[in-house]
Amino acid sequence: MNSIRTAVLALCLGLAASAQAAPQPTPAMQAIIDKDTSRHFGDAPQNPGPRASDLSAALEPAAVDKVLRKVADWQLARHQPHFDQLWTAAVMYSGFMAASEATGDSKYRDAMREMGKKFDWKLRGTYPNADDIAIAQTYLELYFIDKKPEYIANARSHLDTLLPLQTLRPGDERQPWWWCDALFMAPPVWAKMAAATGERKYLDYLHREWQRTYDALYDPAERLYARDVAYLSKREFNGKKVFWSRGEGWVLGGLARTLDVLPADDPKRGFYVKQLQDMAARVAELQDKDGAWHAGMLDPETWPAAETSGASLFVFGMAYGINHGLLDAKTYRPVIDKAWKNLVANIYADGRLGNIQQTGAEPAWYQPSSSYNYGVGGFMLAAAELKRMVSRP
């Protein structure tokens, strides 16, 4: 961490301690919050109202279903007028698809069909990066249901354009998935496209590029990913390495989403299974006594608030691991139970999920009311997978 950032953190922590309050966003952090609000990703009102009193965190199908519906209904009503093709919304769309399957309510899936029609089933840009590809996860899932080739034609054309590239795009020498968030956004698309077309080339690309990102960003001692190469040398206020909870959540969630489509006999499957197991074990070690995780995984004192977007993705990945025999239920159900109680405690009476960090690349401070579409998307994935877990005989 550079000296300027250290000084700012020290000042903010000192002010917060003197006021006996949680640290408040710095001006730079607030600028991101304001920008996210203006782009309709979500917001962080000063008065969000009371927390929900009608929800139970019990790990029972009916209780989980009620929580999922409450949050999904609030999110759909709030954001449907602002649907776009950005990654923030794309994660939310994946959550709505999962919510529809888990609850049996077609309205979430129907809204996704309308979304696809709105954008003519297209991606953004000539050489879409992982964020721009993410929306195709939903296009492909709808294709598997409706079998309409137009749902995936544009995405397939774009993937074919990217196949021969060794870099992000012509003139940009970065590798395609140069930041760890990309491992949630893009690999499931490549895996789903392989399933939709029967063409191995999409899996070959997936395996090549994930391995490159793993080699560049994975820390085998910590069993966590740096957000990107710039963070390999950065340090937290306490001197420890910077591992951002949502970044780790993107990877753990991406592993689950990719494994869900990857053929059982794929020779690379074991590589992803081991990563899921190793990361889940490390994440479980870093859970606090209240069931939460913090924006800075190794420095909860600097980042004291619970962070629910990363936590949701952790619950999703762990529940997926249990449901598919990759993680031991006796070990991970208590972790999930504590995490779920904390997540449900962050839901407001109207269905808002709070304590979601604004967009960024590293830990930051935010208001308890802070709620953004991508974090709710991760929560819906978690709740849907959790309902499957607790519904098993």
C-alpha positions in Angstrom: 0.0 0.0 0.0 1.5 3.4 -0.9 2.2 6.0 1.7 -0.6 8.4 0.6 -3.3 5.7 0.9 -1.8 4.6 4.3 -2.1 8.2 5.5 -5.7 8.5 4.3 -6.7 5.2 6.0 -5.0 6.2 9.2 -6.8 9.6 9.2 -10.2 8.0 8.5 -9.7 5.2 11.1 -8.7 7.8 13.6 -11.8 9.9 13.0 -14.0 6.9 13.0 -12.6 5.7 16.3 -13.0 9.1 17.9 -16.6 9.2 16.8 -17.2 5.5 17.8 -18.6 4.8 14.3 -17.7 2.7 11.3 -15.3 4.3 8.8 -17.1 6.5 6.2 -16.2 6.5 2.5 -13.4 8.7 1.5 -14.1 11.4 -1.1 -12.7 9.1 -3.8 -14.9 6.2 -2.6 -17.9 8.5 -2.5 -17.3 9.6 -6.1 -17.6 5.9 -7.1 -20.8 5.6 -5.1 -22.3 8.7 -6.7 -21.3 7.4 -10.2 -22.8 4.0 -9.5 -26.0 5.6 -8.4 -26.2 7.8 -11.5 -25.8 4.7 -13.6 -28.7 3.0 -11.9 -26.6 0.1 -10.5 -28.1 0.8 -7.0 -27.7 3.3 -4.2 -26.9 3.9 -0.6 -29.6 6.1 1.0 -29.1 7.6 4.4 -32.5 6.3 5.6 -33.4 2.9 4.0 -36.0 2.1 6.6 -36.0 -0.7 9.1 -34.6 -4.2 8.7 -36.9 -7.0 7.7 -38.8 -8.6 10.6 -40.8 -11.1 8.5 -37.9 -13.4 7.4 -36.3 -16.4 8.9 -32.7 -17.5 8.4 -33.6 -21.1 9.0 -32.1 -23.6 6.6 -35.5 -24.9 5.5 -36.9 -24.8 1.9 -39.9 -22.5 2.7 -37.8 -20.0 4.7 -35.1 -19.8 2.0 -37.8 -19.5 -0.7 -39.4 -16.6 1.1 -36.1 -14.7 1.5 -35.3 -15.3 -2.2 -38.6 -14.1 -3.4 -38.6 -11.0 -1.2 -35.1 -9.9 -2.4 -35.8 -10.9 -6.1 -39.1 -9.1 -6.2 -37.6 -5.9 -4.9 -34.7 -6.0 -7.3 -36.9 -6.8 -10.3 -39.3 -3.9 -9.6 -36.5 -1.5 -8.9 -34.2 -2.3 -11.8 -36.3 -3.6 -14.7 -36.7 0.0 -16.1 -32.9 0.3 -16.1 -31.8 -3.0 -17.7 -28.6 -2.7 -19.7 -25.9 -4.8 -21.2 -23.2 -4.1 -18.5 -21.6 -6.7 -16.3 -23.3 -5.3 -13.3 -26.7 -6.2 -14.7 -25.5 -9.4 -16.3 -24.8 -10.9 -12.8 -28.2 -9.8 -11.7 -29.7 -11.6 -14.8 -27.9 -14.8 -13.8 -29.5 -14.4 -10.4 -33.0 -14.0 -11.8 -32.6 -17.1 -13.9 -31.5 -19.1 -10.8 -34.4 -17.5 -8.8 -36.9 -18.6 -11.4 -35.7 -22.2 -11.4 -35.5 -22.4 -7.6 -38.9 -20.8 -6.9 -40.8 -22.2 -9.9 -42.0 -18.6 -10.6 -41.7 -17.9 -14.3 -41.9 -14.1 -14.0 -38.1 -13.8 -13.4 -37.3 -15.8 -16.5 -40.0 -14.0 -18.5 -38.3 -10.7 -17.6 -35.0 -12.1 -18.9 -36.6 -13.0 -22.2 -37.8 -9.5 -22.5 -34.4 -8.2 -21.7 -32.8 -10.4 -24.4 -35.3 -9.1 -26.9 -34.6 -5.5 -25.9 -30.9 -5.9 -26.8 -31.6 -8.2 -29.8 -29.6 -10.9 -28.1 -26.3 -8.9 -28.7 -23.1 -8.2 -26.8 -21.4 -4.9 -26.5 -18.3 -3.9 -28.6 -16.3 -5.4 -31.4 -13.9 -7.3 -29.2 -16.0 -7.8 -26.0 -14.0 -8.3 -22.8 -15.1 -10.7 -20.0 -17.5 -8.1 -18.6 -19.1 -7.5 -22.0 -19.5 -11.3 -22.5 -21.2 -11.9 -19.2 -24.7 -11.2 -20.4 -24.4 -14.2 -22.7 -24.7 -16.5 -19.7 -28.4 -15.6 -19.6 -28.8 -15.7 -23.4 -27.4 -19.3 -23.4 -29.5 -20.4 -20.4 -32.6 -19.2 -22.3 -31.4 -20.9 -25.4 -31.2 -24.3 -23.6 -34.9 -23.8 -22.7 -36.3 -22.3 -25.9 -33.9 -23.7 -28.5 -33.9 -20.5 -30.5 -30.6 -20.1 -32.4 -31.0 -16.3 -32.6 -30.5 -16.1 -28.8 -26.8 -17.1 -29.2 -25.9 -16.3 -32.7 -24.3 -12.9 -31.9 -22.4 -14.2 -28.9 -21.1 -17.2 -30.9 -19.8 -14.9 -33.6 -18.0 -12.8 -31.0 -16.5 -15.8 -29.3 -15.2 -17.0 -32.7 -13.6 -13.6 -33.3 -11.8 -13.9 -29.9 -10.7 -17.5 -30.3 -7.4 -16.9 -32.2 -6.4 -13.8 -30.1 -3.7 -14.2 -27.5 -4.4 -10.7 -26.0 -7.4 -8.8 -24.8 -7.9 -7.2 -28.3 -5.7 -5.9 -31.1 -3.5 -3.2 -29.8 -4.0 -4.2 -26.1 -1.4 -6.6 -24.9 -3.1 -7.7 -21.7 -4.2 -11.3 -21.5 -7.9 -11.7 -22.0 -8.8 -12.4 -18.3 -6.2 -10.2 -16.7 -8.3 -9.5 -13.5 -9.8 -12.2 -11.3 -13.4 -10.9 -11.6 -13.2 -12.1 -15.3 -13.3 -15.7 -14.0 -17.0 -15.3 -13.1 -17.9 -13.3 -16.1 -16.5 -15.2 -19.0 -15.7 -18.9 -18.4 -19.3 -20.0 -17.9 -20.1 -18.4 -21.3 -17.4 -20.4 -23.0 -18.5 -23.6 -21.3 -22.1 -23.1 -22.1 -21.3 -22.3 -25.7 -19.4 -25.6 -25.9 -22.5 -27.4 -24.5 -24.8 -25.5 -26.9 -22.8 -26.2 -30.1 -20.9 -29.4 -29.3 -17.7 -27.7 -30.3 -14.6 -28.4 -28.2 -12.8 -25.3 -29.3 -14.7 -23.2 -26.8 -13.5 -25.4 -23.9 -10.0 -25.4 -25.2 -10.0 -21.6 -25.1 -11.5 -21.6 -21.6 -8.9 -23.9 -20.2 -6.0 -22.0 -21.8 -7.1 -18.6 -20.5 -8.1 -19.7 -17.0 -4.7 -21.4 -16.6 -3.0 -18.1 -17.7 -5.0 -16.1 -15.1 -4.2 -18.7 -12.5 -0.5 -18.6 -13.2 -0.5 -14.8 -13.0 -2.8 -14.2 -10.0 -3.2 -17.2 -7.8 -1.3 -17.3 -4.5 -0.9 -21.0 -3.5 0.2 -20.1 0.0 -2.9 -18.0 0.7 -5.2 -20.1 -1.6 -6.6 -16.8 -2.9 -6.4 -14.7 -6.1 -4.9 -11.2 -6.4 -7.4 -8.9 -8.1 -4.8 -8.3 -10.8 -1.0 -8.1 -11.1 -1.0 -4.6 -9.6 -2.1 -6.1 -6.3 0.7 -8.6 -6.1 2.9 -6.1 -4.3 0.2 -4.0 -2.5 -0.4 -4.4 1.2 -3.2 -3.7 3.6 -3.0 -1.2 6.4 -1.9 -4.0 8.7 0.9 -5.1 6.3 -0.8 -8.2 5.0 -1.5 -8.9 1.3 -4.6 -7.4 -0.3 -7.3 -10.0 -1.0 -10.6 -8.4 -1.8 -13.7 -10.4 -0.7 -15.8 -9.8 -3.8 -12.8 -10.7 -6.1 -12.5 -14.0 -4.2 -16.2 -14.4 -4.5 -16.1 -13.9 -8.2 -13.6 -16.7 -8.6 -15.4 -19.1 -6.2 -18.7 -18.4 -7.9 -17.1 -18.7 -11.4 -15.7 -22.1 -10.5 -19.1 -23.3 -9.5 -20.8 -21.8 -12.6 -18.1 -23.4 -14.9 -18.1 -26.8 -13.2 -21.8 -26.9 -13.6 -21.5 -27.0 -17.3 -18.1 -28.7 -17.8 -18.4 -32.3 -19.0 -17.8 -34.9 -16.3 -15.0 -36.5 -18.3 -13.2 -33.3 -19.2 -9.5 -33.8 -18.5 -9.2 -30.4 -16.9 -12.1 -30.8 -14.6 -9.9 -31.8 -11.6 -8.0 -28.5 -11.9 -11.2 -26.6 -11.2 -12.4 -29.0 -8.5 -9.2 -28.6 -6.5 -9.4 -24.8 -6.8 -12.9 -24.8 -5.5 -11.9 -27.0 -2.6 -8.8 -25.1 -1.7 -10.4 -21.7 -1.9 -13.5 -22.8 0.0 -11.3 -24.1 2.8 -9.3 -20.8 3.0 -12.5 -18.7 2.8 -14.0 -20.7 5.7 -10.9 -20.0 7.8 -11.4 -16.3 7.3 -15.1 -16.1 8.3 -15.6 -14.0 11.4 -17.5 -15.1 14.5 -20.7 -13.4 13.3 -20.6 -15.3 10.0 -19.5 -12.4 7.9 -16.5 -11.7 5.7 -15.0 -8.3 5.2 -14.0 -6.3 2.1 -10.3 -6.8 3.0 -10.1 -10.6 3.7 -6.9 -10.3 5.8 -7.6 -7.0 7.5 -11.0 -6.9 9.1 -10.0 -4.2 11.5 -9.5 -1.7 8.7 -12.7 -2.9 6.9 -15.0 -3.7 9.8 -18.4 -3.8 8.0 -19.8 -7.1 6.7 -19.6 -7.3 2.9 -22.5 -9.2 1.5 -21.7 -9.5 -2.2 -18.6 -11.5 -1.6 -20.3 -13.4 1.2 -23.2 -14.3 -1.2 -20.8 -15.7 -3.7 -19.0 -17.7 -1.0 -22.3 -19.2 0.1 -23.2 -20.0 -3.5 -19.8 -21.7 -4.2 -19.9 -23.7 -1.0 -23.5 -24.8 -1.4 -22.8 -25.8 -4.9 -19.8 -27.9 -3.7 -22.0 -29.7 -1.2 -24.8 -30.3 -3.6 -22.4 -31.9 -6.1 -20.3 -33.9 -3.7 -17.2 -31.7 -4.0 -17.2 -30.4 -0.4 -18.0 -32.1 2.9 -21.4 -31.2 4.2 -20.5 -31.6 7.8 -17.6 -29.2 7.4 -19.3 -26.5 5.3 -22.9 -26.5 6.4 -22.0 -24.7 9.7 -20.1 -22.1 7.8 -23.0 -21.6 5.4 -25.5 -21.5 8.3 -23.6 -18.7 10.0 -23.1 -16.8 6.7 -26.8 -17.1 5.8 -27.9 -15.7 9.2 -25.6 -12.7 8.6 -26.9 -12.2 5.1 -30.6 -12.4 6.1 -29.9 -9.9 8.9 -28.7 -7.4 6.2 -32.1 -7.4 4.4 -34.4 -4.4 4.9 -38.2 -4.5 5.2 -38.7 -3.6 1.6 -36.4 -6.4 0.3 -33.2 -4.3 -0.1 -30.0 -6.3 0.5 -27.5 -3.9 2.3 -23.8 -3.8 2.9 -22.8 -4.4 -0.8 -19.6 -2.6 -1.6 -19.8 -0.2 -4.6 -17.9 -1.1 -7.8 -14.1 -1.0 -7.6 -11.0 -3.2 -7.5 -10.1 -3.3 -3.9 -11.6 -3.0 -0.4 -13.5 0.2 0.4 -16.0 1.7 2.9 -19.7 2.0 2.3 -23.0 2.6 4.1 -25.0 -0.2 5.7 -27.8 0.6 3.2 -25.5 0.2 0.2 -27.2 -2.1 -2.4 -26.2 -2.8 -6.0 -27.6 -5.1 -8.7 -24.5 -7.3 -9.1 -24.5 -8.0 -5.3 -28.1 -8.9 -5.4 -27.4 -11.2 -8.4 -24.9 -13.1 -6.3 -27.3 -13.3 -3.4 -30.0 -14.8 -5.7 -27.5 -17.4 -6.9 -26.7 -18.2 -3.3 -30.3 -18.5 -2.2 -31.3 -20.7 -5.1 -28.4 -23.0 -4.5 -29.1 -23.0 -0.8 -32.7 -24.0 -1.4 -31.5 -26.9 -3.5 -29.2 -27.9 -0.6 -31.8 -27.9 2.1 -34.4 -29.6 -0.2 -32.2 -32.7 -0.7 -33.6 -35.8 0.9 
